[in-house]
Structures are given as structure tokens and as C-alpha cells.
Amino acid sequence: MVDADIQFTKDKIPVICHGKILDNISNGKGDLTLKTLNELRNFDFGNKYFKNVKIMTFEELLKLCKKHN
């Protein structure tokens, strides 16, 4: 089972992200829904344990699930 929160970027691409406020979930600033996917790819969504974590699109998540059955 996979539980994922989906948000839509400014360019209407579904991405996997728990929240919409970038200040709380990445090293970016502002509202996730006001950024394009290309802009979001510049931010690190990691935390103190993980670095250089890039935002994942819904399509990328589906491909990962398929790969791992």
C-alpha cells in the first residue's frame, strides 16, 4: 500500500508532497502551487537526515511502484 499526498504545481503537474508551504517542507519559500515543476526541482525537500531530495511527480511515483510491484 502507498499513501501519498498530491499537490498540483502552477503548471498543473501533480507532485507528491505532504504540504503546500515550501518554507516548512524544503529550502524554498512560498506556496508550492505557485511554482512550476522546473522551479520546484531546484529545491531540496530533504531534512536533517536526507539531503538533495528532489520532489517527485505522480507519474514518477507510479513508475516506481510498477518497478517494485
TORKOL-4160 file (C-alpha; in steps of 0.2 Angstrom, whole numbers, padded with zeros to 4 digits, m for minus):
69
<pt num="1" X="0000" Y="0000" Z="0000"/>
<pt num="2" X="0006" Y="0018" Z="m0004"/>
<pt num="3" X="m0001" Y="0033" Z="0005"/>
<pt num="4" X="0004" Y="0049" Z="m0004"/>
<pt num="5" X="m0002" Y="0067" Z="m0004"/>
<pt num="6" X="m0004" Y="0075" Z="m0021"/>
<pt num="7" X="m0002" Y="0094" Z="m0024"/>
<pt num="8" X="m0003" Y="0102" Z="m0041"/>
<pt num="9" X="0011" Y="0114" Z="m0047"/>
<pt num="10" X="0007" Y="0131" Z="m0056"/>
<pt num="11" X="0009" Y="0122" Z="m0072"/>
<pt num="12" X="m0004" Y="0109" Z="m0067"/>
<pt num="13" X="0008" Y="0094" Z="m0064"/>
<pt num="14" X="0003" Y="0083" Z="m0049"/>
<pt num="15" X="0018" Y="0081" Z="m0037"/>
<pt num="16" X="0020" Y="0071" Z="m0021"/>
<pt num="17" X="0021" Y="0082" Z="m0006"/>
<pt num="18" X="0014" Y="0082" Z="0011"/>
<pt num="19" X="0011" Y="0101" Z="0012"/>
<pt num="20" X="0010" Y="0117" Z="0001"/>
<pt num="21" X="0021" Y="0129" Z="0010"/>
<pt num="22" X="0038" Y="0127" Z="0004"/>
<pt num="23" X="0046" Y="0135" Z="0020"/>
<pt num="24" X="0040" Y="0120" Z="0030"/>
<pt num="25" X="0045" Y="0106" Z="0018"/>
<pt num="26" X="0060" Y="0112" Z="0008"/>
<pt num="27" X="0073" Y="0125" Z="0007"/>
<pt num="28" X="0062" Y="0135" Z="m0004"/>
<pt num="29" X="0050" Y="0149" Z="0000"/>
<pt num="30" X="0031" Y="0152" Z="m0003"/>
<pt num="31" X="0017" Y="0142" Z="m0010"/>
<pt num="32" X="0021" Y="0126" Z="m0019"/>
<pt num="33" X="0005" Y="0128" Z="m0030"/>
<pt num="34" X="0013" Y="0145" Z="m0037"/>
<pt num="35" X="0029" Y="0137" Z="m0043"/>
<pt num="36" X="0032" Y="0127" Z="m0059"/>
<pt num="37" X="0039" Y="0109" Z="m0058"/>
<pt num="38" X="0056" Y="0116" Z="m0065"/>
<pt num="39" X="0056" Y="0129" Z="m0051"/>
<pt num="40" X="0052" Y="0116" Z="m0038"/>
<pt num="41" X="0066" Y="0104" Z="m0045"/>
<pt num="42" X="0079" Y="0117" Z="m0039"/>
<pt num="43" X="0074" Y="0115" Z="m0020"/>
<pt num="44" X="0079" Y="0102" Z="m0008"/>
<pt num="45" X="0065" Y="0093" Z="0000"/>
<pt num="46" X="0076" Y="0083" Z="0012"/>
<pt num="47" X="0078" Y="0085" Z="0030"/>
<pt num="48" X="0091" Y="0084" Z="0043"/>
<pt num="49" X="0094" Y="0065" Z="0039"/>
<pt num="50" X="0092" Y="0066" Z="0020"/>
<pt num="51" X="0100" Y="0079" Z="0008"/>
<pt num="52" X="0097" Y="0083" Z="m0010"/>
<pt num="53" X="0079" Y="0075" Z="m0011"/>
<pt num="54" X="0070" Y="0081" Z="m0026"/>
<pt num="55" X="0051" Y="0082" Z="m0027"/>
<pt num="56" X="0043" Y="0068" Z="m0036"/>
<pt num="57" X="0029" Y="0069" Z="m0049"/>
<pt num="58" X="0014" Y="0057" Z="m0048"/>
<pt num="59" X="0020" Y="0049" Z="m0064"/>
<pt num="60" X="0037" Y="0045" Z="m0056"/>
<pt num="61" X="0029" Y="0038" Z="m0041"/>
<pt num="62" X="0018" Y="0026" Z="m0052"/>
<pt num="63" X="0033" Y="0021" Z="m0062"/>
<pt num="64" X="0042" Y="0017" Z="m0045"/>
<pt num="65" X="0028" Y="0007" Z="m0039"/>
<pt num="66" X="0027" Y="m0003" Z="m0055"/>
<pt num="67" X="0045" Y="m0007" Z="m0055"/>
<pt num="68" X="0044" Y="m0014" Z="m0037"/>
<pt num="69" X="0027" Y="m0022" Z="m0040"/>
